[in-house]
Amino acid sequence: MKNKIITMILAILVTGALVTGCGAAKQEAASAPAEQPAPAEQTEAAAEPAEEEVIPGDEDQSDMPSDFLQIRENKVDFKDYDEIISLLKDGEGYAIINVYGSDEPVLAITEQAFTADGSASEASLYVMYEGKPHSMGIVAGNGSAYPLRIDDKGIIYGGDNHNYETSFMTSDGIPGIMQKDYLYDGVSSGDGSIGGFTREDNTSFDSTDFTGTQEDFDKYIEAREALPIIEFTIVGDADAEGASSPYEKALEIYKDEIAHSNADTYAAFADLDDECEALLICSNDDIFTDDEGNIYSTAATVYCLDAEGDVSSFGTVSSGTTALPLAVKDHTLYTGNHNELFSTTLDRENISLKEESSENFDAVEDAVQITFTPISELQAQINTEPLPAYTYTGDDALLKAVYEYLATTYRSDYNPPEAEATIPIVVEVARDDKNDADIVIYGDFYINNYSKSGDTLMANSGGEYPGAIHLKKDGDTYTVTKMEVVGDGSDFNPTAKKIFGDNYDAFMKANADEKAREKARIEAIADYVKANNLDITQYKDYGWDPVKIK
């Protein structure tokens, strides 16, 4: 579980805003609410001049805990790198790297190293300064799909497919991590804007605005993915054959629940029990993101092992304000609102949550706010048996173009991990092939994304796209030129009548025929399994019994 803590100041509980402190904002502890100043005091404070902006590297915050190790050990001073490494626990890792801007080797430590390749998506960096290790800050990628990388100049690369981030060390003053480049394509923020900044070197905070295109942005991402990962040495029992870190143990325990979670949900592990970490899953409606891209939630369903050792849902926790997102401390979940704090623990015998309320917010001090990650990232980690991409194997050239168009074009709607296969279903209603320049296939079209678990294809996500697919003939092949899709809700009938025309009644009949749809699905899966020589005998929808395909 990644631990990131954000300072909550008095005003948070009154305004509902999330405030971050300067410096190591990710690592600061939650503070309890205090009384509001009187109106006169507020007026006087407002008249005071604004504080001078603090430039990283100019202010020493070395007495403040700044990463998972310092918080856990409740200390910030270490004798040397060896002492830091000796304090790491099973599954955590370290690496000695050369960073641009430093004449001395830099120590990187991570709370979560992936045993598959020794990579990590987040690390704290230390450099020797004034005779002892000095914490410079944190660099981060995004899950196992986007680990930290480094080039031969010592520039560190993070971010994900929508954010490009590079870092190096400040050139003078107190050592610190300085962002060299930050580019984004607007997908995470939802506005679609491409922007950011770049820096030439670490001698100045001056930067140049990024004004490139999507193609330019994609080239940066492609170049980053070709760089070597930072490879961490994993400490403790995780080095032993067959052993795993607490994170990997939790992945294994909850793999079925993770595999069947909706693609738009988010997940986190929380230390709520000695037996294993609990799994928290929340919806897209419950999350919010801070200025640094950390994802928090105000509600979640809690899963853990019950007294019999089975994974069970213990219930749901919810907070009344983003000022108090889900946080954990001493096997206790904390939530609350502007007036009341709730502490929740697991009752494994009764498979339930025990909640107590209090007006004393001191209990939440030093609690760790829980950071969530898209469920797709966890699904990518549990899908250890990659599935081949879908290809149509029938002898109908028109349907080949239709199937493969659906499998590639609409796959992106779900952003499934690469280990998942997208298998479309085509329930053809009619076709008009009189005009080679505009051939039309009318039908009910479906997309399903699967992962492999033993001899079973586990259905993880999917959707329906009824409508008409237009194609043109190019020699012996066909190319899709466009697709018209029936609308939702009150738009369904009007758009269906417009798109299907004389074929509307046939479409409505096919749309209501579940048996025909199920038959088409089994045939599509069976063809895929046979074409790829897979040991698959059935598929399974979440909450339903498996269905045999042969």
Secondary structure, DSSP 8 states (H G I E B T S, - for coil): --B-B----HHHHHH------SSSTTB-----------HHHHHHHHHS-------TTSS--TTS--SHHHHHHT----SSHHHHHHT--TT-EEEEE--TT-SS-EEEEES--BTTTTB-SEEEEEEEETTEEEEEEEEE-BTTTB--EE-TT--EEEE-SSEEEEEEE-SSSS--EEEEEEEE-STTTTS---EEEE-S-SS----EE----HHHHHHHHHHHHTS-B---EE-GGGGSTT---HHHHHHHHTHHHHHTS-TT-EEEEE---SSS-EEEEE-GGGEEE-TT--EEESEEEEEEE-TTS-EEEEEEEE-S-TTS--EEETTEEEEE-SS-EEEEEEETTTTEEEEEEES-GGGGTT-EEB--EEHHHHHHHH--S--------SS-HHHHHHHHHHHHHTGGGT---TTSEEEEEEEEEEEE-S-TTSEEEEEEEEEEEEEEETTEEEEEEEEE--EEEEEEEETTEEEEEEEEE--SGGGHHHHHHHHHGGGHHHHHHHHT-HHHHHHHHHHHHHHHHHHTT----EEEETTS--EE--
